[in-house]
Amino acid sequence: MATSCSIFDKERNTHKVVERLEALEKKEDLHKPSFATQMILMQSHYTNMRLALQRKNYPLLRYHTSKLQELFVLTNLLHPTFPTVKDPIWQYYITHLDTPLESLKEDADNKSLSSASENFSKVTNACNKCHQQANVAFIAIK
């Protein structure tokens, strides 16, 4: 006696699968990483920047600083605004993060620990200031 499982019943479920696929195709953000995912990736680069700075590994500091900058560009393309922040992400980045991040790369090239530490602190403060503006100050970068 043959048994029929509804999952494999082509005749009954083909239209349901097609409807589901059509619905998914209409979703523009299907493969778009969430803002939270982007922030987690940034945290990874930030942490590696801090470790590289502590270990005076200047090539690694420069690498992760560049990757953090690239990630900000991508995040801005994917999520140009954040619901609780009045200014666009790119504007906050240009105003508060662009200079210290560019300076960090120069510091890494020059192996300037004191200047790199100072610029890294500016990055940390800018991150925390943004978190405050976004009403997520409980996410404190240290």
CYANA upper distance limits for C-alpha pairs under 8 A (distance plus 0.5 A):
  4 SER  CA      8 PHE  CA      8.06
  4 SER  CA      9 ASP  CA      7.32
  5 CYS  CA      9 ASP  CA      6.76
  6 SER  CA     12 ARG  CA      7.98
  6 SER  CA     13 ASN  CA      7.86
  7 ILE  CA     13 ASN  CA      7.54
  8 PHE  CA     13 ASN  CA      8.13
  9 ASP  CA     13 ASN  CA      6.56
 10 LYS  CA     14 THR  CA      5.83
 11 GLU  CA     15 HIS  CA      8.46
 12 ARG  CA     16 LYS  CA      8.37
 13 ASN  CA     17 VAL  CA      6.75
 14 THR  CA     18 VAL  CA      6.69
 15 HIS  CA     19 GLU  CA      6.56
 16 LYS  CA     20 ARG  CA      6.65
 17 VAL  CA     21 LEU  CA      6.64
 18 VAL  CA     22 GLU  CA      6.63
 19 GLU  CA     23 ALA  CA      6.71
 20 ARG  CA     24 LEU  CA      6.72
 21 LEU  CA     25 GLU  CA      6.60
 22 GLU  CA     26 LYS  CA      6.94
 23 ALA  CA     27 LYS  CA      7.36
 24 LEU  CA     30 LEU  CA      7.63
 25 GLU  CA     30 LEU  CA      8.46
 28 GLU  CA     32 LYS  CA      8.48
 32 LYS  CA     78 LEU  CA      7.70
 33 PRO  CA     37 THR  CA      6.45
 33 PRO  CA     38 GLN  CA      7.27
 33 PRO  CA     78 LEU  CA      8.40
 34 SER  CA     38 GLN  CA      6.96
 35 PHE  CA     39 MET  CA      6.79
 35 PHE  CA     75 THR  CA      7.74
 35 PHE  CA     79 HIS  CA      7.18
 36 ALA  CA     40 ILE  CA      6.73
 37 THR  CA     41 LEU  CA      6.86
 38 GLN  CA     42 MET  CA      6.76
 38 GLN  CA     71 LEU  CA      7.94
 38 GLN  CA     75 THR  CA      6.88
 39 MET  CA     43 GLN  CA      6.61
 40 ILE  CA     44 SER  CA      6.91
 41 LEU  CA     45 HIS  CA      7.11
 41 LEU  CA     71 LEU  CA      8.42
 42 MET  CA     46 TYR  CA      6.53
 42 MET  CA     68 LEU  CA      6.48
 42 MET  CA     71 LEU  CA      7.38
 43 GLN  CA     47 THR  CA      6.49
 44 SER  CA     48 ASN  CA      6.76
 45 HIS  CA     49 MET  CA      6.56
 45 HIS  CA     64 HIS  CA      5.86
 45 HIS  CA     65 THR  CA      7.73
 45 HIS  CA     67 LYS  CA      7.49
 45 HIS  CA     68 LEU  CA      6.41
 46 TYR  CA     50 ARG  CA      6.80
 46 TYR  CA     64 HIS  CA      7.80
 46 TYR  CA     65 THR  CA      8.18
 46 TYR  CA     68 LEU  CA      7.71
 47 THR  CA     51 LEU  CA      6.77
 48 ASN  CA     52 ALA  CA      6.47
 48 ASN  CA     60 LEU  CA      8.49
 48 ASN  CA     61 LEU  CA      7.98
 48 ASN  CA     64 HIS  CA      7.13
 49 MET  CA     53 LEU  CA      6.58
 49 MET  CA     60 LEU  CA      7.80
 49 MET  CA     61 LEU  CA      5.52
 49 MET  CA     62 ARG  CA      8.49
 49 MET  CA     64 HIS  CA      6.23
 49 MET  CA     65 THR  CA      7.08
 50 ARG  CA     54 GLN  CA      6.70
 50 ARG  CA     61 LEU  CA      8.32
 50 ARG  CA    120 PHE  CA      8.32
 51 LEU  CA     55 ARG  CA      6.65
 52 ALA  CA     56 LYS  CA      6.30
 52 ALA  CA     57 ASN  CA      5.31
 52 ALA  CA     58 TYR  CA      7.16
 52 ALA  CA     60 LEU  CA      6.34
 52 ALA  CA     61 LEU  CA      5.66
 53 LEU  CA     57 ASN  CA      6.69
 53 LEU  CA     58 TYR  CA      7.44
 53 LEU  CA     61 LEU  CA      6.73
 53 LEU  CA    113 LEU  CA      7.96
 53 LEU  CA    116 ALA  CA      8.07
 53 LEU  CA    117 SER  CA      7.88
 56 LYS  CA    111 LYS  CA      8.40
 56 LYS  CA    113 LEU  CA      7.81
 57 ASN  CA     61 LEU  CA      6.75
 58 TYR  CA     62 ARG  CA      6.63
 58 TYR  CA    108 ALA  CA      5.20
 58 TYR  CA    109 ASP  CA      7.45
 58 TYR  CA    111 LYS  CA      6.78
 59 PRO  CA     63 TYR  CA      6.65
 59 PRO  CA    108 ALA  CA      7.17
 59 PRO  CA    109 ASP  CA      8.11
 60 LEU  CA     64 HIS  CA      6.69
 61 LEU  CA     65 THR  CA      6.53
 61 LEU  CA    104 LEU  CA      8.48
 61 LEU  CA    105 LYS  CA      7.98
 61 LEU  CA    108 ALA  CA      6.88
 62 ARG  CA     66 SER  CA      6.64
 62 ARG  CA    104 LEU  CA      7.69
 62 ARG  CA    105 LYS  CA      5.51
 62 ARG  CA    108 ALA  CA      6.20
 62 ARG  CA    109 ASP  CA      8.04
 63 TYR  CA     67 LYS  CA      6.75
 64 HIS  CA     68 LEU  CA      6.50
 65 THR  CA     69 GLN  CA      6.82
 65 THR  CA    101 LEU  CA      7.00
 65 THR  CA    104 LEU  CA      7.71
 65 THR  CA    105 LYS  CA      7.19
 66 SER  CA     70 GLU  CA      6.75
 66 SER  CA    105 LYS  CA      8.06
 67 LYS  CA     71 LEU  CA      6.60
 68 LEU  CA     72 PHE  CA      6.79
 69 GLN  CA     73 VAL  CA      6.99
 69 GLN  CA    101 LEU  CA      7.97
 70 GLU  CA     74 LEU  CA      6.83
 71 LEU  CA     75 THR  CA      6.44
 72 PHE  CA     76 ASN  CA      6.54
 72 PHE  CA     93 TYR  CA      8.26
 73 VAL  CA     77 LEU  CA      6.88
 73 VAL  CA     90 TRP  CA      8.25
 74 LEU  CA     78 LEU  CA      6.72
 75 THR  CA     79 HIS  CA      6.08
 75 THR  CA     80 PRO  CA      7.71
 76 ASN  CA     80 PRO  CA      5.01
 76 ASN  CA     81 THR  CA      8.06
 76 ASN  CA     89 ILE  CA      6.47
 76 ASN  CA     90 TRP  CA      6.60
 79 HIS  CA     89 ILE  CA      8.44
 80 PRO  CA     88 PRO  CA      6.30
 80 PRO  CA     89 ILE  CA      6.18
 80 PRO  CA     90 TRP  CA      7.68
 81 THR  CA     85 VAL  CA      7.73
 81 THR  CA     86 LYS  CA      8.47
 81 THR  CA     87 ASP  CA      7.70
 81 THR  CA     88 PRO  CA      5.38
 81 THR  CA     89 ILE  CA      6.19
 82 PHE  CA     86 LYS  CA      8.31
 82 PHE  CA     88 PRO  CA      7.92
 82 PHE  CA     89 ILE  CA      7.91
 82 PHE  CA    134 ALA  CA      7.90
 83 PRO  CA    134 ALA  CA      8.31
 84 THR  CA    133 GLN  CA      7.77
 84 THR  CA    134 ALA  CA      5.62
 84 THR  CA    135 ASN  CA      7.40
 85 VAL  CA    133 GLN  CA      6.52
 85 VAL  CA    134 ALA  CA      5.82
 87 ASP  CA     91 GLN  CA      6.97
 87 ASP  CA     92 TYR  CA      7.30
 88 PRO  CA     92 TYR  CA      7.17
 89 ILE  CA     93 TYR  CA      6.64
 90 TRP  CA     94 ILE  CA      6.59
 91 GLN  CA     95 THR  CA      6.58
 92 TYR  CA     96 HIS  CA      6.35
 92 TYR  CA     97 LEU  CA      7.92
 92 TYR  CA    130 CYS  CA      8.44
 93 TYR  CA     97 LEU  CA      5.36
 93 TYR  CA     98 ASP  CA      6.39
 94 ILE  CA     98 ASP  CA      5.51
 94 ILE  CA     99 THR  CA      8.12
 96 HIS  CA    100 PRO  CA      8.24
 96 HIS  CA    123 VAL  CA      8.34
 96 HIS  CA    126 ALA  CA      6.42
 97 LEU  CA    101 LEU  CA      6.50
 97 LEU  CA    122 LYS  CA      8.37
 97 LEU  CA    123 VAL  CA      6.61
 97 LEU  CA    126 ALA  CA      7.09
 98 ASP  CA    102 GLU  CA      6.56
 99 THR  CA    103 SER  CA      6.47
100 PRO  CA    104 LEU  CA      6.49
100 PRO  CA    119 ASN  CA      5.56
100 PRO  CA    120 PHE  CA      7.63
100 PRO  CA    122 LYS  CA      6.87
100 PRO  CA    123 VAL  CA      6.79
101 LEU  CA    105 LYS  CA      7.03
101 LEU  CA    119 ASN  CA      7.71
101 LEU  CA    120 PHE  CA      8.30
101 LEU  CA    123 VAL  CA      7.59
102 GLU  CA    106 GLU  CA      7.05
103 SER  CA    107 ASP  CA      6.50
103 SER  CA    116 ALA  CA      8.07
103 SER  CA    119 ASN  CA      7.27
104 LEU  CA    108 ALA  CA      6.58
104 LEU  CA    115 SER  CA      8.32
104 LEU  CA    116 ALA  CA      5.87
104 LEU  CA    119 ASN  CA      6.50
104 LEU  CA    120 PHE  CA      7.47
105 LYS  CA    109 ASP  CA      6.77
106 GLU  CA    110 ASN  CA      6.64
107 ASP  CA    111 LYS  CA      6.17
107 ASP  CA    112 SER  CA      5.49
107 ASP  CA    113 LEU  CA      7.68
107 ASP  CA    115 SER  CA      6.83
107 ASP  CA    116 ALA  CA      5.77
108 ALA  CA    112 SER  CA      6.99
108 ALA  CA    113 LEU  CA      8.45
108 ALA  CA    116 ALA  CA      7.51
112 SER  CA    116 ALA  CA      6.50
113 LEU  CA    117 SER  CA      6.48
114 SER  CA    118 GLU  CA      6.79
115 SER  CA    119 ASN  CA      6.68
116 ALA  CA    120 PHE  CA      6.43
117 SER  CA    121 SER  CA      6.72
118 GLU  CA    122 LYS  CA      6.98
119 ASN  CA    123 VAL  CA      6.85
120 PHE  CA    124 THR  CA      6.75
121 SER  CA    125 ASN  CA      6.62
122 LYS  CA    126 ALA  CA      6.57
123 VAL  CA    127 CYS  CA      6.70
124 THR  CA    128 ASN  CA      6.83
124 THR  CA    141 ILE  CA      6.71
124 THR  CA    142 LYS  CA      7.34
125 ASN  CA    129 LYS  CA      6.54
126 ALA  CA    130 CYS  CA      6.69
127 CYS  CA    131 HIS  CA      6.77
127 CYS  CA    141 ILE  CA      7.41
128 ASN  CA    132 GLN  CA      6.74
128 ASN  CA    137 ALA  CA      7.35
128 ASN  CA    139 ILE  CA      8.17
128 ASN  CA    140 ALA  CA      6.36
128 ASN  CA    141 ILE  CA      6.54
129 LYS  CA    133 GLN  CA      6.85
129 LYS  CA    137 ALA  CA      8.50
130 CYS  CA    134 ALA  CA      6.62
131 HIS  CA    135 ASN  CA      6.72
131 HIS  CA    136 VAL  CA      5.52
131 HIS  CA    137 ALA  CA      5.47
131 HIS  CA    138 PHE  CA      8.46
131 HIS  CA    139 ILE  CA      7.22
131 HIS  CA    140 ALA  CA      8.04
132 GLN  CA    136 VAL  CA      6.23
132 GLN  CA    137 ALA  CA      4.89
133 GLN  CA    137 ALA  CA      8.32
